[in-house]
């Protein structure tokens, strides 16, 4: 929706800022005692790659990288939930 209303550049900028916020929040979960060290280290690695793709989307401005980011975002959230469960069991 934002793409239609505000345009490509604004949308890419919003993706970057929201990605920063998302990764910061997922890394803050151990502070709330939701995840442990395994979760934190794994979330850090996954988050760095997420930010890399978000930055690449902002800079390269192609549909292909945007679709890669979209696909990875789904896998990213699924892996975070799995990591929370595994960290709880370990």
VMD Tcl script that builds the backbone (N, CA, C; Angstrom):
set m [mol new atoms 270]
animate dup $m
set s [atomselect $m all]
$s set {name element resname resid chain x y z} {
  {N N UNK 1 A 0.821 -1.188 0.000}
  {CA C UNK 1 A 0.000 0.000 0.000}
  {C C UNK 1 A 0.865 1.253 0.000}
  {N N UNK 2 A 1.918 1.259 0.823}
  {CA C UNK 2 A 2.788 2.427 0.899}
  {C C UNK 2 A 3.436 2.712 -0.441}
  {N N UNK 3 A 3.777 1.665 -1.179}
  {CA C UNK 3 A 4.403 1.824 -2.481}
  {C C UNK 3 A 3.512 2.632 -3.422}
  {N N UNK 4 A 2.231 2.359 -3.394}
  {CA C UNK 4 A 1.295 3.058 -4.276}
  {C C UNK 4 A 1.111 4.505 -3.830}
  {N N UNK 5 A 1.053 4.733 -2.531}
  {CA C UNK 5 A 0.749 6.062 -2.003}
  {C C UNK 5 A 1.972 6.977 -1.984}
  {N N UNK 6 A 3.119 6.477 -1.541}
  {CA C UNK 6 A 4.300 7.335 -1.348}
  {C C UNK 6 A 5.424 7.108 -2.348}
  {N N UNK 7 A 5.432 6.006 -3.077}
  {CA C UNK 7 A 6.456 5.759 -4.080}
  {C C UNK 7 A 7.566 4.830 -3.629}
  {N N UNK 8 A 8.414 4.485 -4.597}
  {CA C UNK 8 A 9.475 3.498 -4.376}
  {C C UNK 8 A 10.495 3.931 -3.332}
  {N N UNK 9 A 10.996 5.139 -3.440}
  {CA C UNK 9 A 12.079 5.588 -2.561}
  {C C UNK 9 A 11.652 5.613 -1.096}
  {N N UNK 10 A 10.488 6.131 -0.839}
  {CA C UNK 10 A 9.969 6.180 0.528}
  {C C UNK 10 A 9.752 4.770 1.084}
  {N N UNK 11 A 9.233 3.874 0.240}
  {CA C UNK 11 A 8.987 2.504 0.666}
  {C C UNK 11 A 10.286 1.811 1.034}
  {N N UNK 12 A 11.320 1.984 0.216}
  {CA C UNK 12 A 12.613 1.372 0.512}
  {C C UNK 12 A 13.215 1.936 1.802}
  {N N UNK 13 A 13.040 3.205 2.008}
  {CA C UNK 13 A 13.529 3.831 3.229}
  {C C UNK 13 A 12.788 3.285 4.455}
  {N N UNK 14 A 11.490 3.143 4.348}
  {CA C UNK 14 A 10.686 2.594 5.450}
  {C C UNK 14 A 11.081 1.142 5.739}
  {N N UNK 15 A 11.334 0.375 4.686}
  {CA C UNK 15 A 11.773 -1.014 4.872}
  {C C UNK 15 A 13.053 -1.041 5.691}
  {N N UNK 16 A 14.003 -0.168 5.362}
  {CA C UNK 16 A 15.275 -0.123 6.084}
  {C C UNK 16 A 15.064 0.199 7.559}
  {N N UNK 17 A 14.283 1.254 7.867}
  {CA C UNK 17 A 14.093 1.668 9.256}
  {C C UNK 17 A 13.308 0.634 10.064}
  {N N UNK 18 A 12.280 0.054 9.444}
  {CA C UNK 18 A 11.515 -0.975 10.155}
  {C C UNK 18 A 12.340 -2.243 10.361}
  {N N UNK 19 A 13.243 -2.541 9.442}
  {CA C UNK 19 A 14.128 -3.692 9.607}
  {C C UNK 19 A 15.072 -3.481 10.783}
  {N N UNK 20 A 15.607 -2.277 10.916}
  {CA C UNK 20 A 16.453 -1.962 12.070}
  {C C UNK 20 A 15.689 -2.150 13.373}
  {N N UNK 21 A 14.470 -1.666 13.400}
  {CA C UNK 21 A 13.637 -1.794 14.597}
  {C C UNK 21 A 13.309 -3.265 14.897}
  {N N UNK 22 A 12.975 -4.020 13.871}
  {CA C UNK 22 A 12.645 -5.431 14.050}
  {C C UNK 22 A 13.823 -6.208 14.621}
  {N N UNK 23 A 14.997 -6.008 14.049}
  {CA C UNK 23 A 16.179 -6.746 14.520}
  {C C UNK 23 A 16.525 -6.329 15.950}
  {N N UNK 24 A 16.429 -5.044 16.247}
  {CA C UNK 24 A 16.710 -4.586 17.613}
  {C C UNK 24 A 15.745 -5.223 18.619}
  {N N UNK 25 A 14.484 -5.310 18.258}
  {CA C UNK 25 A 13.503 -5.916 19.169}
  {C C UNK 25 A 13.730 -7.411 19.347}
  {N N UNK 26 A 14.108 -8.097 18.282}
  {CA C UNK 26 A 14.355 -9.531 18.422}
  {C C UNK 26 A 15.606 -9.790 19.258}
  {N N UNK 27 A 16.562 -8.874 19.220}
  {CA C UNK 27 A 17.761 -9.030 20.041}
  {C C UNK 27 A 17.511 -8.632 21.498}
  {N N UNK 28 A 16.438 -7.909 21.743}
  {CA C UNK 28 A 16.116 -7.483 23.105}
  {C C UNK 28 A 15.343 -8.544 23.891}
  {N N UNK 29 A 14.867 -9.579 23.237}
  {CA C UNK 29 A 14.081 -10.607 23.924}
  {C C UNK 29 A 14.810 -11.264 25.096}
  {N N UNK 30 A 16.115 -11.535 24.995}
  {CA C UNK 30 A 16.790 -12.116 26.173}
  {C C UNK 30 A 16.751 -11.192 27.398}
  {N N UNK 31 A 16.630 -9.890 27.196}
  {CA C UNK 31 A 16.499 -8.978 28.327}
  {C C UNK 31 A 15.187 -9.211 29.072}
  {N N UNK 32 A 14.181 -9.694 28.344}
  {CA C UNK 32 A 12.886 -10.016 28.947}
  {C C UNK 32 A 12.817 -11.481 29.379}
  {N N UNK 33 A 13.952 -12.149 29.340}
  {CA C UNK 33 A 14.086 -13.550 29.721}
  {C C UNK 33 A 13.240 -14.476 28.858}
  {N N UNK 34 A 13.129 -14.134 27.580}
  {CA C UNK 34 A 12.403 -14.980 26.641}
  {C C UNK 34 A 13.355 -15.959 25.959}
  {N N UNK 35 A 14.567 -15.554 25.716}
  {CA C UNK 35 A 15.543 -16.419 25.068}
  {C C UNK 35 A 16.871 -16.359 25.797}
  {N N UNK 36 A 17.689 -17.352 25.558}
  {CA C UNK 36 A 18.994 -17.412 26.206}
  {C C UNK 36 A 20.119 -17.086 25.235}
  {N N UNK 37 A 21.304 -17.620 25.554}
  {CA C UNK 37 A 22.486 -17.335 24.740}
  {C C UNK 37 A 22.387 -17.919 23.340}
  {N N UNK 38 A 21.879 -19.143 23.234}
  {CA C UNK 38 A 21.718 -19.769 21.926}
  {C C UNK 38 A 20.810 -18.921 21.038}
  {N N UNK 39 A 19.694 -18.497 21.594}
  {CA C UNK 39 A 18.772 -17.642 20.842}
  {C C UNK 39 A 19.450 -16.341 20.440}
  {N N UNK 40 A 20.132 -15.696 21.368}
  {CA C UNK 40 A 20.729 -14.395 21.097}
  {C C UNK 40 A 21.771 -14.467 19.980}
  {N N UNK 41 A 22.669 -15.437 20.065}
  {CA C UNK 41 A 23.719 -15.555 19.039}
  {C C UNK 41 A 23.109 -15.874 17.677}
  {N N UNK 42 A 22.159 -16.787 17.655}
  {CA C UNK 42 A 21.504 -17.144 16.395}
  {C C UNK 42 A 20.704 -15.976 15.833}
  {N N UNK 43 A 19.984 -15.272 16.700}
  {CA C UNK 43 A 19.199 -14.119 16.254}
  {C C UNK 43 A 20.110 -13.003 15.743}
  {N N UNK 44 A 21.268 -12.860 16.332}
  {CA C UNK 44 A 22.229 -11.859 15.876}
  {C C UNK 44 A 22.708 -12.170 14.458}
  {N N UNK 45 A 23.043 -13.423 14.217}
  {CA C UNK 45 A 23.498 -13.819 12.873}
  {C C UNK 45 A 22.377 -13.659 11.853}
  {N N UNK 46 A 21.186 -14.146 12.192}
  {CA C UNK 46 A 20.044 -14.002 11.289}
  {C C UNK 46 A 19.697 -12.530 11.060}
  {N N UNK 47 A 19.796 -11.727 12.113}
  {CA C UNK 47 A 19.479 -10.301 12.013}
  {C C UNK 47 A 20.459 -9.538 11.158}
  {N N UNK 48 A 21.726 -9.882 11.248}
  {CA C UNK 48 A 22.730 -9.214 10.412}
  {C C UNK 48 A 22.441 -9.478 8.940}
  {N N UNK 49 A 22.095 -10.722 8.616}
  {CA C UNK 49 A 21.762 -11.028 7.223}
  {C C UNK 49 A 20.474 -10.321 6.798}
  {N N UNK 50 A 19.514 -10.205 7.707}
  {CA C UNK 50 A 18.274 -9.486 7.407}
  {C C UNK 50 A 18.569 -8.019 7.093}
  {N N UNK 51 A 19.413 -7.402 7.905}
  {CA C UNK 51 A 19.777 -6.006 7.670}
  {C C UNK 51 A 20.569 -5.845 6.371}
  {N N UNK 52 A 21.392 -6.824 6.063}
  {CA C UNK 52 A 22.134 -6.795 4.802}
  {C C UNK 52 A 21.167 -6.776 3.619}
  {N N UNK 53 A 20.167 -7.657 3.657}
  {CA C UNK 53 A 19.189 -7.691 2.566}
  {C C UNK 53 A 18.345 -6.416 2.517}
  {N N UNK 54 A 18.001 -5.877 3.669}
  {CA C UNK 54 A 17.218 -4.633 3.700}
  {C C UNK 54 A 18.031 -3.480 3.117}
  {N N UNK 55 A 19.317 -3.426 3.467}
  {CA C UNK 55 A 20.165 -2.362 2.921}
  {C C UNK 55 A 20.348 -2.543 1.412}
  {N N UNK 56 A 20.520 -3.781 0.996}
  {CA C UNK 56 A 20.667 -4.078 -0.425}
  {C C UNK 56 A 19.400 -3.676 -1.191}
  {N N UNK 57 A 18.240 -3.900 -0.577}
  {CA C UNK 57 A 16.975 -3.485 -1.189}
  {C C UNK 57 A 16.926 -1.970 -1.339}
  {N N UNK 58 A 17.400 -1.253 -0.337}
  {CA C UNK 58 A 17.393 0.214 -0.374}
  {C C UNK 58 A 18.336 0.754 -1.443}
  {N N UNK 59 A 19.474 0.108 -1.604}
  {CA C UNK 59 A 20.503 0.628 -2.506}
  {C C UNK 59 A 20.319 0.149 -3.949}
  {N N UNK 60 A 20.053 -1.127 -4.147}
  {CA C UNK 60 A 20.012 -1.675 -5.509}
  {C C UNK 60 A 18.735 -1.354 -6.273}
  {N N UNK 61 A 17.635 -1.235 -5.572}
  {CA C UNK 61 A 16.356 -0.825 -6.168}
  {C C UNK 61 A 15.883 -1.752 -7.287}
  {N N UNK 62 A 15.966 -3.064 -7.047}
  {CA C UNK 62 A 15.453 -4.023 -8.023}
  {C C UNK 62 A 14.356 -4.873 -7.386}
  {N N UNK 63 A 13.490 -5.391 -8.224}
  {CA C UNK 63 A 12.408 -6.263 -7.750}
  {C C UNK 63 A 12.961 -7.575 -7.201}
  {N N UNK 64 A 14.028 -8.069 -7.810}
  {CA C UNK 64 A 14.590 -9.357 -7.410}
  {C C UNK 64 A 15.043 -9.344 -5.952}
  {N N UNK 65 A 15.775 -8.336 -5.556}
  {CA C UNK 65 A 16.254 -8.265 -4.169}
  {C C UNK 65 A 15.100 -8.025 -3.207}
  {N N UNK 66 A 14.085 -7.298 -3.648}
  {CA C UNK 66 A 12.909 -7.075 -2.792}
  {C C UNK 66 A 12.185 -8.396 -2.518}
  {N N UNK 67 A 12.078 -9.239 -3.538}
  {CA C UNK 67 A 11.451 -10.545 -3.349}
  {C C UNK 67 A 12.310 -11.444 -2.462}
  {N N UNK 68 A 13.635 -11.325 -2.590}
  {CA C UNK 68 A 14.519 -12.102 -1.713}
  {C C UNK 68 A 14.323 -11.683 -0.257}
  {N N UNK 69 A 14.225 -10.386 -0.025}
  {CA C UNK 69 A 14.000 -9.895 1.331}
  {C C UNK 69 A 12.659 -10.375 1.867}
  {N N UNK 70 A 11.640 -10.345 1.047}
  {CA C UNK 70 A 10.325 -10.814 1.465}
  {C C UNK 70 A 10.366 -12.292 1.853}
  {N N UNK 71 A 10.977 -13.111 1.004}
  {CA C UNK 71 A 11.094 -14.539 1.300}
  {C C UNK 71 A 11.902 -14.790 2.566}
  {N N UNK 72 A 12.993 -14.053 2.718}
  {CA C UNK 72 A 13.824 -14.236 3.908}
  {C C UNK 72 A 13.101 -13.777 5.163}
  {N N UNK 73 A 12.274 -12.743 5.053}
  {CA C UNK 73 A 11.564 -12.247 6.238}
  {C C UNK 73 A 10.628 -13.308 6.802}
  {N N UNK 74 A 10.021 -14.095 5.937}
  {CA C UNK 74 A 9.150 -15.173 6.396}
  {C C UNK 74 A 9.977 -16.250 7.094}
  {N N UNK 75 A 11.093 -16.635 6.468}
  {CA C UNK 75 A 11.971 -17.643 7.068}
  {C C UNK 75 A 12.589 -17.124 8.367}
  {N N UNK 76 A 12.927 -15.848 8.396}
  {CA C UNK 76 A 13.540 -15.217 9.574}
  {C C UNK 76 A 12.635 -15.346 10.804}
  {N N UNK 77 A 11.386 -14.983 10.649}
  {CA C UNK 77 A 10.453 -15.064 11.776}
  {C C UNK 77 A 10.203 -16.511 12.199}
  {N N UNK 78 A 10.087 -17.418 11.225}
  {CA C UNK 78 A 9.886 -18.818 11.555}
  {C C UNK 78 A 11.095 -19.356 12.332}
  {N N UNK 79 A 12.291 -19.035 11.880}
  {CA C UNK 79 A 13.499 -19.502 12.557}
  {C C UNK 79 A 13.626 -18.919 13.962}
  {N N UNK 80 A 13.215 -17.669 14.140}
  {CA C UNK 80 A 13.262 -17.079 15.479}
  {C C UNK 80 A 12.343 -17.815 16.448}
  {N N UNK 81 A 11.144 -18.163 15.994}
  {CA C UNK 81 A 10.224 -18.913 16.855}
  {C C UNK 81 A 10.778 -20.300 17.172}
  {N N UNK 82 A 11.372 -20.940 16.171}
  {CA C UNK 82 A 11.991 -22.251 16.408}
  {C C UNK 82 A 13.134 -22.117 17.400}
  {N N UNK 83 A 13.943 -21.067 17.269}
  {CA C UNK 83 A 15.063 -20.859 18.178}
  {C C UNK 83 A 14.594 -20.619 19.611}
  {N N UNK 84 A 13.494 -19.931 19.787}
  {CA C UNK 84 A 12.955 -19.722 21.121}
  {C C UNK 84 A 12.579 -21.059 21.744}
  {N N UNK 85 A 11.936 -21.914 20.957}
  {CA C UNK 85 A 11.552 -23.232 21.479}
  {C C UNK 85 A 12.760 -24.091 21.788}
  {N N UNK 86 A 13.725 -24.131 20.866}
  {CA C UNK 86 A 14.915 -24.956 21.078}
  {C C UNK 86 A 15.702 -24.443 22.278}
  {N N UNK 87 A 15.830 -23.136 22.384}
  {CA C UNK 87 A 16.562 -22.556 23.511}
  {C C UNK 87 A 15.885 -22.880 24.838}
  {N N UNK 88 A 14.562 -22.951 24.833}
  {CA C UNK 88 A 13.820 -23.296 26.039}
  {C C UNK 88 A 14.071 -24.750 26.426}
  {N N UNK 89 A 14.143 -25.648 25.447}
  {CA C UNK 89 A 14.349 -27.068 25.709}
  {C C UNK 89 A 15.778 -27.371 26.116}
  {N N UNK 90 A 16.722 -26.586 25.628}
  {CA C UNK 90 A 18.145 -26.828 25.934}
  {C C UNK 90 A 18.453 -26.123 27.214}
}
mol reanalyze $m
mol bondsrecalc $m
mol representation Tube
mol addrep $m
